[in-house]
Amino acid sequence: MDRGLYIAASGMLAEQTRQDQIANDLANSSTPGYKADRSAQAAFGDVLIENTANGQALGTLGLGTQVTRIVTDMNPSPLKQTGESLDLALDGQGFFSVQTPAGRRFTRDGQLVLDGSGRLATATGYLVLDAQGRTIQPGGADGLTVAADGTVSRNGRAIATLGVVSLTNPVKEGDTLFNGTAAGRPAGTAVRQGYLEGSSIDPTTAMVSMIESLRTYQSDQKAIQTIDETLGKGISAGGLA
């Protein structure tokens, strides 16, 4: 079989993965605290050398390129003032702790609400945790203040301290949630009430990347069509080219 078919097909698969990633980023261009992903691609030869160096099984020999991993941009995004008392942002590194059905998770999305029991929760319904891993129940939003150190008070009475942690090897899990190994609060990080961290997605840049990926995909598709036509002509002529 012509090697060009394998090379072009692997390129199409890599670009399809990249387009899915960009589409997800675009869908979250207005999501507070969302972190953009990047698809890292490598030629088969590079992957082969890396696997050999790490002592990993090489598997079946292939050709072309592939997406080796998805990298998340963890740099903080600019904060936007909203004036809402339940909107919180982290000025610096770190994550808010929340309780999910799968256990304790972490997020940079500080767009909070009060649930039916008067507890702090994210807009997606996950309960916000304090520094001791307990839920926070201010009871109401009137007179609610959050200090830079994360102290939650209502009408001048301290209720709890937000659980702000650093993460080792954070891994995306959807809904702006991350998992990882939690450690102490990052030095220099402050909680800003009445602010939200913006999404790290620039829609214009993402659209340009989507168009570039689509054109690459179409080029690989055209290459497969051309190779197929050439092979067909060879067969019609009485033998493979």
C-alpha positions as CSV (number, residue, x, y, z in Angstrom):
1,M,0.0,0.0,0.0
2,D,1.3,3.5,-0.8
3,R,2.9,5.2,2.2
4,G,1.3,8.5,1.3
5,L,-2.2,7.0,2.2
6,Y,-1.0,6.3,5.7
7,I,0.7,9.7,6.1
8,A,-2.3,11.7,4.8
9,A,-4.8,9.6,6.9
10,S,-2.8,10.2,10.1
11,G,-2.7,13.9,9.3
12,M,-6.5,13.9,9.0
13,L,-7.0,12.1,12.3
14,A,-4.7,14.5,14.1
15,E,-6.5,17.5,12.6
16,Q,-9.9,16.1,13.5
17,T,-8.7,15.8,17.2
18,R,-7.4,19.4,17.0
19,Q,-10.7,20.7,15.5
20,D,-12.7,19.0,18.4
21,Q,-10.4,20.7,20.9
22,I,-10.7,24.2,19.2
23,A,-14.5,23.8,19.0
24,N,-14.7,23.1,22.7
25,D,-12.5,26.1,23.4
26,L,-14.8,28.3,21.3
27,A,-17.9,27.0,23.1
28,N,-16.3,28.2,26.4
29,S,-15.0,31.6,25.2
30,S,-17.4,33.3,27.8
31,T,-17.1,30.7,30.6
32,P,-15.4,32.3,33.7
33,G,-12.1,30.8,34.6
34,Y,-12.0,28.5,31.5
35,K,-8.5,27.4,30.5
36,A,-7.6,26.8,26.8
37,D,-6.3,23.6,25.5
38,R,-3.6,23.0,22.9
39,S,-3.1,19.9,20.8
40,A,0.6,18.9,20.7
41,Q,1.5,17.0,17.5
42,A,4.6,15.0,16.6
43,A,5.9,13.0,13.7
44,F,6.0,9.2,14.2
45,G,9.8,9.2,14.3
46,D,9.8,11.6,17.2
47,V,7.3,9.5,19.1
48,L,9.4,6.4,18.4
49,I,12.6,8.0,19.8
50,E,10.7,9.3,22.9
51,N,9.2,5.9,23.6
52,T,12.5,4.2,23.2
53,A,14.2,6.6,25.6
54,N,11.5,6.0,28.2
55,G,11.6,2.3,27.8
56,Q,8.0,2.0,26.6
57,A,6.7,-0.6,24.3
58,L,6.9,0.6,20.7
59,G,3.9,-1.2,19.4
60,T,3.0,-1.5,15.7
61,L,5.1,0.6,13.3
62,G,3.2,3.4,11.8
63,L,3.7,6.5,9.6
64,G,2.8,10.1,9.6
65,T,1.9,12.3,12.6
66,Q,-0.3,12.1,15.6
67,V,-1.6,14.1,18.6
68,T,0.7,13.2,21.5
69,R,-1.1,15.1,24.2
70,I,-3.5,17.9,25.0
71,V,-1.8,20.7,26.9
72,T,-3.8,23.1,29.1
73,D,-2.8,26.8,29.4
74,M,-2.9,27.3,33.2
75,N,-1.8,31.0,33.2
76,P,-4.3,33.3,35.0
77,S,-6.6,35.4,32.8
78,P,-7.5,39.1,33.4
79,L,-10.2,39.8,36.0
80,K,-13.5,41.4,35.0
81,Q,-15.4,43.6,37.5
82,T,-19.1,42.6,37.9
83,G,-20.1,44.2,41.2
84,E,-22.0,41.1,42.2
85,S,-21.3,40.0,45.8
86,L,-21.4,36.3,44.9
87,D,-18.8,36.7,42.0
88,L,-15.3,35.8,43.2
89,A,-12.0,35.6,41.4
90,L,-8.5,34.5,42.3
91,D,-5.9,37.1,41.7
92,G,-2.9,34.8,41.2
93,Q,-2.5,31.0,41.1
94,G,-4.7,28.5,42.8
95,F,-8.1,27.0,42.8
96,F,-11.4,27.0,44.7
97,S,-12.3,23.7,46.3
98,V,-15.7,22.2,45.5
99,Q,-17.6,19.1,46.3
100,T,-18.9,17.0,43.4
101,P,-20.5,13.6,43.2
102,A,-17.1,12.2,42.2
103,G,-15.4,13.7,45.3
104,R,-13.4,16.9,45.9
105,R,-12.5,18.8,42.8
106,F,-11.1,22.3,42.0
107,T,-12.1,25.2,39.8
108,R,-11.2,28.8,38.9
109,D,-14.8,29.6,38.1
110,G,-16.0,31.8,40.9
111,Q,-19.5,32.6,39.6
112,L,-21.3,31.4,42.8
113,V,-24.9,31.1,43.9
114,L,-26.8,30.2,47.0
115,D,-28.5,26.8,46.9
116,G,-31.9,26.1,48.5
117,S,-30.3,25.5,51.9
118,G,-28.4,28.8,51.8
119,R,-25.0,27.2,51.0
120,L,-22.4,28.6,48.6
121,A,-22.3,26.7,45.3
122,T,-21.1,27.1,41.8
123,A,-23.4,27.9,39.0
124,T,-23.3,24.3,38.0
125,G,-24.5,23.2,41.4
126,Y,-21.2,22.0,43.1
127,L,-20.9,23.1,46.8
128,V,-18.0,25.3,47.7
129,L,-15.8,24.1,50.5
130,D,-13.9,25.9,53.2
131,A,-10.3,25.4,54.3
132,Q,-11.4,22.4,56.4
133,G,-13.3,20.8,53.5
134,R,-16.7,21.7,54.9
135,T,-19.6,23.4,53.1
136,I,-20.1,27.1,53.6
137,Q,-23.6,28.3,54.7
138,P,-24.0,32.1,54.9
139,G,-27.8,31.8,54.7
140,G,-28.2,34.8,52.4
141,A,-26.4,37.2,50.1
142,D,-27.3,40.4,51.9
143,G,-24.3,41.8,54.0
144,L,-22.0,39.1,52.6
145,T,-18.4,40.0,52.2
146,V,-15.3,38.0,51.2
147,A,-11.9,39.4,52.3
148,A,-8.7,39.0,50.2
149,D,-7.6,36.1,52.4
150,G,-10.8,34.3,51.7
151,T,-12.6,35.0,54.9
152,V,-16.4,34.9,54.3
153,S,-18.4,37.1,56.6
154,R,-22.0,38.2,56.8
155,N,-23.1,41.4,58.6
156,G,-19.6,41.6,60.1
157,R,-19.5,38.0,61.5
158,A,-16.9,35.6,60.1
159,I,-18.5,32.4,58.9
160,A,-15.7,30.5,57.1
161,T,-12.5,30.7,55.1
162,L,-12.6,29.7,51.5
163,G,-10.6,26.6,50.6
164,V,-8.0,27.9,48.1
165,V,-5.4,25.4,47.1
166,S,-2.5,24.9,44.7
167,L,-2.6,21.8,42.5
168,T,0.2,19.5,41.3
169,N,-0.4,18.1,37.8
170,P,-3.9,19.5,37.4
171,V,-6.0,17.5,35.0
172,K,-9.2,18.8,33.3
173,E,-12.4,17.0,34.0
174,G,-15.0,19.2,32.3
175,D,-17.4,21.9,33.7
176,T,-14.2,24.0,34.5
177,L,-13.3,21.3,37.0
178,F,-9.8,20.0,37.6
179,N,-8.4,17.1,39.6
180,G,-4.9,16.8,41.0
181,T,-2.9,16.7,44.2
182,A,-3.9,19.6,46.4
183,A,-1.5,21.5,48.5
184,G,-1.5,24.7,50.6
185,R,-2.7,28.1,49.4
186,P,-0.4,29.7,46.9
187,A,1.6,32.6,48.3
188,G,0.5,36.0,47.1
189,T,-3.0,34.8,45.8
190,A,-5.9,37.1,46.8
191,V,-9.6,36.6,46.6
192,R,-11.4,39.5,44.8
193,Q,-15.1,39.9,45.5
194,G,-17.2,41.4,42.7
195,Y,-14.9,40.1,40.0
196,L,-14.7,37.1,37.7
197,E,-11.7,35.7,35.9
198,G,-12.3,35.8,32.2
199,S,-11.9,32.8,29.8
200,S,-8.4,32.4,28.3
201,I,-10.0,31.9,24.9
202,D,-9.6,34.6,22.2
203,P,-12.4,33.8,19.8
204,T,-10.7,35.5,16.9
205,T,-7.4,33.5,17.4
206,A,-9.4,30.3,17.9
207,M,-11.4,30.9,14.7
208,V,-8.1,31.4,12.7
209,S,-6.7,28.2,14.2
210,M,-9.9,26.4,13.2
211,I,-9.6,27.6,9.6
212,E,-6.0,26.6,9.5
213,S,-6.8,23.1,10.8
214,L,-9.7,22.7,8.3
215,R,-7.4,23.6,5.4
216,T,-4.8,21.2,6.5
217,Y,-7.5,18.5,6.8
218,Q,-8.7,19.3,3.3
219,S,-5.2,19.1,1.9
220,D,-4.7,15.6,3.4
221,Q,-8.1,14.6,2.1
222,K,-7.1,15.8,-1.4
223,A,-3.8,13.9,-1.2
224,I,-5.7,10.7,-0.5
225,Q,-8.0,11.3,-3.4
226,T,-5.0,12.0,-5.7
227,I,-3.2,8.8,-4.6
228,D,-6.3,6.8,-5.0
229,E,-6.8,8.1,-8.6
230,T,-3.1,7.3,-9.4
231,L,-3.4,3.8,-8.1
232,G,-6.6,3.3,-10.1
233,K,-4.9,4.4,-13.3
234,G,-2.1,2.0,-12.5
235,I,-4.5,-0.9,-12.1
236,S,-6.4,0.1,-15.3
237,A,-3.0,0.1,-17.1
238,G,-2.4,-3.5,-16.1
239,G,-0.3,-3.1,-12.9
240,L,0.4,-1.1,-9.8
241,A,2.5,2.1,-10.1
